[in-house]
Each structure stands twice: as C-alpha cells, then as structure tokens.
C-alpha cells in the first residue's frame, strides 16, 4: 500500500514539474520575443566586418577590418582607424534597443524626413548589409526617427546615437601615428639651437654622456619618452611627406631633433618644429606630418640641469639594510636583520659594536635619518671641482655609508662625504663617491645625526 502511494505521489510530482518547466519555457520564449521586439538590431559587434556612415550632405565614411582584424578607413581616404572609436561605433549599432515603435507600417517616410543619414553594417558571412536609415529628431526628447530597410516599422532610437552619427573622418582616425616602444630605447640624443645633450641607459638608470657625465633623472627621461611615444595628432597636415612638405613646415631644419638609439643599432629620428603658432612633428618611420600638443616643445626645451638627478643618493629607504656614520675619532653602525618574535618573522635594527656585539636600536630614529638622506636633493651642482679642500671635503666632517639590498638584486653600497657646514647659508657640500661632481644641499639633515652611541640605543630620549 505504501509503495503504491509513493508511486502516485511521484507521478504527481513529475506531472507538476513538467507543467512548471513548460510554463518557464513559454515564459522564456515570451521574454525573448519581447526583447527581440524591443531591438532594431540583435547581433554582436565582433560580427561587424565593415560599416559605413552616410552623412546628410551625401558624403560617406567607410571602415573595414583588414586580414588581421584591425580597422582601416577606406573611404574617403585610406588610413588606419582608431580601434577604440571604430569598435565603439560598431557596438553602438549592434544590439540596438529602440525607444518606441511609432508605426508598424507607413508609405510616408518623408513625414519623418527618412532618410537624412544612413548606417550600413556588413556582418561576417553575409553579402548584404543591415541598413539603418535615420530621420529627423523628435522635438519632444531629441530621440531619432529611424527604420531598417528590410522592415516596415518606423521607430524612435536613443538620442545619444547622434554623437556616433556625427563622427568625422578625423574622429575615427588613428592619431598616435608616431608611437614606438619605449622599452626598446637605449639612448636619447637631443639637438637644438640652444640645447644639446645625450643620455644612455645603464641598467635601470639613465646617464648623461654629453655635455657632461652625470646621473639623469629617471622620472624626467621616462616621462619625456612617454610624451614622445604618446604624441597624438591634433590635425593631419600631410598624408605623404616629401621634401617640399618638410620645407613648408620647417622640418627640413627643425627646432628640435631627437635621435632615439634602439636595439640592434637602429635609430628612430623625431623632427619637431614650432610653425605659425602650431607644433608640428614627424619621425623617420612615418609618412605623415601632424600637428601635436605644444607641451612637447616645452618638455624638449628643458635645460640639462632640469633633467639631472637631484637626489644625492638614489635609493629606497625601506631597502636599506645597514648604515654607518664616521667622524674623527668616533663611529657608529647599525644593521637590519630578520628576527622571529611571537612566531612571526620581522625586520629589526641593531647597533653593532667593534667587538661584534649587537643591541636593539631605536628604529624610528634610524629610519627617520634614512628618509632624510633618501630625499636629500641638490640646490646646486658643482661640476669638475678644482680642489676638494675649498668645500671642506679634503677632511670631511662626516662620512655616511648606506648599504641597500633591493629584492632579488645584489647588495650595493652608497658612500657620502659631508663637508663643513656653512651655518650662515645653512648649506653643506656633499660628495657621492660614485660621481665626479658635488652637491650643494640644505644642511637640515644634519639635525638627525646622532653624536654618541646612546642617541640610537633603544629607549633613548634623543637629547644631545
């Protein structure tokens, strides 16, 4: 009896489940039908292989994907297209939701001024395009009257489509036509009437080799490279440059020539000139002459001192693993080591004595001094100093040694010699052992220097 009841209940459950699934299926179909009715187009943007915009004046802009899938403008001229702009255009007319169906059928398209404009989209695997004709604006909400040529309906489309329909050839063109890979640049040489210099990449740093030997600011040089690579056309002045065009824009003898030394002994040469309140540019690999933002001329006009590394010692304070101070008859040293506390590994600073003994150090004071040294910058460079005695560096008042260990790199040592303080100007001259020139800096950092061992001992008050 119980088994029979179970079978009956199971049959009822299966029947009810079937009803639920059928209703859900019908509901999904109804929803799909409703969504389809709310769309003028229903395909993926990636399926669009060619599209054209026909303007109100009858002019046409046509874009087409090449064999590699990159967008090209093929009408009214042949040029590379801006991938973002072209893809956005395709996306705006794929899966196009309409605001309202105005009429299911009409023989009077002129009442809606259809067609003023026209969008044609060729899909992958189809010979005939999907054509959308656009009419006048709805005066109530600026939506657009439109129709598909293969349907009878007149519909209203969202007003934001006007921005896509009004795109000009320039809007759709690739504008970074002078772009290059900054990582492949090994040297930079600038030639101009007033400024000439050359820097070369040494590991992760940039170093001047002309007109002097000095460390260049990595930030400044990298920014300059990014600015050159990121130049975008404000206008296309010549599609296919020749000697006459170069003369016309003063690029046969430009204000700035930038020679980029690349891998495999290759060169990329930029020519940049100010002409008729415009900054114009081209390079040795480009056929075009373009107008660019004037900021690049300002960047290229910087003096050598503006591009030099002003930091006395280039390091990150958190990567320091040791520091030593040495004065006449007195010295102090500290090291950072990994220790375990409460089962966790931590980094701690310890004072080290001549006998090799270690004791806990006041970490805040050591790290405060390291940060001061990290950000210590030149107020003035002293190139080719004739006599170190003039700056008190024949017998320095202080010698600072910093040991730095960046992650996954070898430990390196920075040694700074500090001359006698000019108390009136509150300045001091510092020599970094790695460079032949000197730095004149503010002497404010000397206030962080300990005068005895107790100043850096853990728990010290810091009173001197």
Buried (B, 14 or more C-beta within 10 A) or exposed (E): EEEEEEEEEEEEEEEEEEEEEEEEEEEEEEEEEEEEEBBBBEBEBEBBBBBBBBBEEEEEBBBBBEEEEEBBBBEEEEBBBBEEBBBBBBBBBBBBEBBEEBBEEBEEBEEBEBBBBBBBBBBEEEEEBBBBBBBEBBEEEEBBBBBBBEEEBBBBBBBEBBEBBEBEBEBBBBBBBBBBEBEEBBBBBBBBEEBEBBBBBEEEBBBBBEEBEBBBBBEBBBEBBEBBBBBBBBEBBBEEBEEEBBEBBBBEEBBBBBBBBBEEEEEBEBBBBBBEEBBBBBBEEBEBBBBBBEEBBEBBBBEBEEBBBBBBBBBEBEBBBBBBBBBEEEEBBBBBEEEEEEEEEEEBBBBBEEEEEBEBBBBEBBBEBBBBBBEBEBEEBBEEBEEBEEBBBEEBBBBBBBBBBBEEEEEEEBBBBBBBBBEEEEBBBBBBEEBEBBBBBBBEBBEBBBEEBBBBBBEBEEEE
